[in-house]
Amino acid sequence: MIEVINLTKRYGDKKAVDNISFKAEDGEVLGFLGPNGAGKSTTMNILTGYISCTDGKALIDGVDILEDPIKAKKQIGYLPELPPLYMDMIVKEYLYFVYDLKKCKLPKVSHLKDICGLVKIDHVYNRIIKNLSKGYRQRVGLAQALIGNPKVLILDEPTVGLDPKQIIEIRTLIRKLGKNHTVILSSHILSEVQAVCDKIIVINEGKVVANDTEEHLSQKLSGEHKLTAKIQGDKDKIVRAMQGIKGVEKVICDASHKDGVNDIRIEAKEGVDIRRDVFETVVKNGWYMLELKTSELSLEDIFLKLTMGEALPALENTSDKEGND
Ligand SMILES: Nc1ncnc2c1ncn2[C@@H]1O[C@H](COP(=O)(O)OP(=O)(O)OP(=O)(O)O)[C@@H](O)[C@H]1O
């Protein structure tokens, strides 16, 4: 488990990280998102013990990284944006080298064999690293992070520069690793965070501006819960029935088509999920539901709204206040 408590890092007058707190539980993949200069690398560098903080604490599996760095670092596997590889070594030689550097006590041959099986590099075990593709180098980078079986994995932009097939493979691997490790993944790529992470932290100007699941963020930020539906049946009856659903505030029929299909917009009270009731009403009345969509925000919208609200004028009034995490 990773726990960050009121962490601050100052460079002169500038606060690169400003009193942030968050937690990543065991077996959770946490996405760390933010624009350039938001403070992501600074936070990662503090978590990995590379730099110190000005104030606050970072606990890795309950151990303060500043008070007992050796013990804390034993629980961290770190894959920086540029994997720390020695290009002229063969994969096996390199992994043996990292094993020794980490003073790993696990049985060497079987431990490394397990890792290579997990990240699927067995068949390149005796090849020179510089001759491997970028995707395979990244896997070797992940393998070095896994040596010693650390509880926590910190991955900085793990798919940058990979081709689409390699990206999918590495993301699948991260999800798999997330089952047995706490993973923090920093990324600029929103779809990556969406595909891989259980929870998202958005950081902006050194502050945590959101900390939640994508679904919750989307619901919170989109305000009212709005649905659009295509329902085949009698328009007036449909509108009346939808108005009768508990929590519904507004029902509008935008269009009625010749084939009896109606485009219906339904707005419910904030936080009320009416999808099941809408569906049930349609079935009960013998109508046909041809489409049902929520009009929640995409992760792109959320990111823009939280980090540069002015880019979405329609959302200005609801722009997020810091500390809603
Ligand atoms: N050593 C340093 N001295 C002074 N200022 C620094 C130093 N390192 C970082 N900063 C400043 O702290 C702020 C946060 O930087 P940081 O590198 O953590 O951001 P980031 O979110 O990782 O950005 P990027 O995605 O561009 O790497 C920036 O304004 C940066 O200029």
The ligand as an SDF file (V2000), in Angstrom:
LIG
                    3D

 31 33  0  0  0  0  0  0  0  0999 V2000
   14.9200   20.8040   -9.7110 N   0  0  0  0  0  0  0  0  0  0  0  0
   13.9930   21.7220   -9.9000 C   0  0  0  0  0  0  0  0  0  0  0  0
   14.2170   23.0180   -9.6290 N   0  0  0  0  0  0  0  0  0  0  0  0
   13.2550   23.9650   -9.7760 C   0  0  0  0  0  0  0  0  0  0  0  0
   12.0090   23.7050  -10.2140 N   0  0  0  0  0  0  0  0  0  0  0  0
   11.7080   22.4350  -10.5120 C   0  0  0  0  0  0  0  0  0  0  0  0
   12.6740   21.3790  -10.3690 C   0  0  0  0  0  0  0  0  0  0  0  0
   12.0620   20.2180  -10.7400 N   0  0  0  0  0  0  0  0  0  0  0  0
   10.7960   20.5320  -11.0890 C   0  0  0  0  0  0  0  0  0  0  0  0
   10.5920   21.8600  -10.9520 N   0  0  0  0  0  0  0  0  0  0  0  0
    9.3240   22.5670  -11.2120 C   0  0  0  0  0  0  0  0  0  0  0  0
    8.2940   21.9370  -10.4780 O   0  0  0  0  0  0  0  0  0  0  0  0
    7.0850   21.8710  -11.2320 C   0  0  0  0  0  0  0  0  0  0  0  0
    6.6130   20.4320  -11.3040 C   0  0  0  0  0  0  0  0  0  0  0  0
    7.5300   19.6990  -12.1270 O   0  0  0  0  0  0  0  0  0  0  0  0
    7.3870   18.1490  -12.4640 P   0  0  0  0  0  0  0  0  0  0  0  0
    8.5730   17.7750  -13.2960 O   0  0  0  0  0  0  0  0  0  0  0  0
    7.1370   17.4080  -11.2190 O   0  0  0  0  0  0  0  0  0  0  0  0
    6.0750   18.1340  -13.3600 O   0  0  0  0  0  0  0  0  0  0  0  0
    5.4670   16.9510  -14.2330 P   0  0  0  0  0  0  0  0  0  0  0  0
    4.0300   16.9010  -13.8850 O   0  0  0  0  0  0  0  0  0  0  0  0
    6.2530   15.7280  -14.0650 O   0  0  0  0  0  0  0  0  0  0  0  0
    5.6380   17.4970  -15.7030 O   0  0  0  0  0  0  0  0  0  0  0  0
    6.0650   16.6930  -17.0420 P   0  0  0  0  0  0  0  0  0  0  0  0
    4.8890   15.8900  -17.4140 O   0  0  0  0  0  0  0  0  0  0  0  0
    6.3190   17.8090  -18.0000 O   0  0  0  0  0  0  0  0  0  0  0  0
    7.2710   15.8860  -16.7150 O   0  0  0  0  0  0  0  0  0  0  0  0
    7.3920   22.4940  -12.5770 C   0  0  0  0  0  0  0  0  0  0  0  0
    6.9640   23.8190  -12.5610 O   0  0  0  0  0  0  0  0  0  0  0  0
    8.8970   22.4310  -12.6810 C   0  0  0  0  0  0  0  0  0  0  0  0
    9.3940   23.4810  -13.4440 O   0  0  0  0  0  0  0  0  0  0  0  0
  1  2  1  0
  2  3  1  0
  2  7  2  0
  3  4  2  0
  4  5  1  0
  5  6  2  0
  6  7  1  0
  6 10  1  0
  7  8  1  0
  8  9  2  0
  9 10  1  0
 10 11  1  0
 11 12  1  0
 11 30  1  0
 12 13  1  0
 13 14  1  0
 13 28  1  0
 14 15  1  0
 15 16  1  0
 16 17  2  0
 16 18  1  0
 16 19  1  0
 19 20  1  0
 20 21  2  0
 20 22  1  0
 20 23  1  0
 23 24  1  0
 24 25  2  0
 24 26  1  0
 24 27  1  0
 28 29  1  0
 28 30  1  0
 30 31  1  0
M  END
$$$$
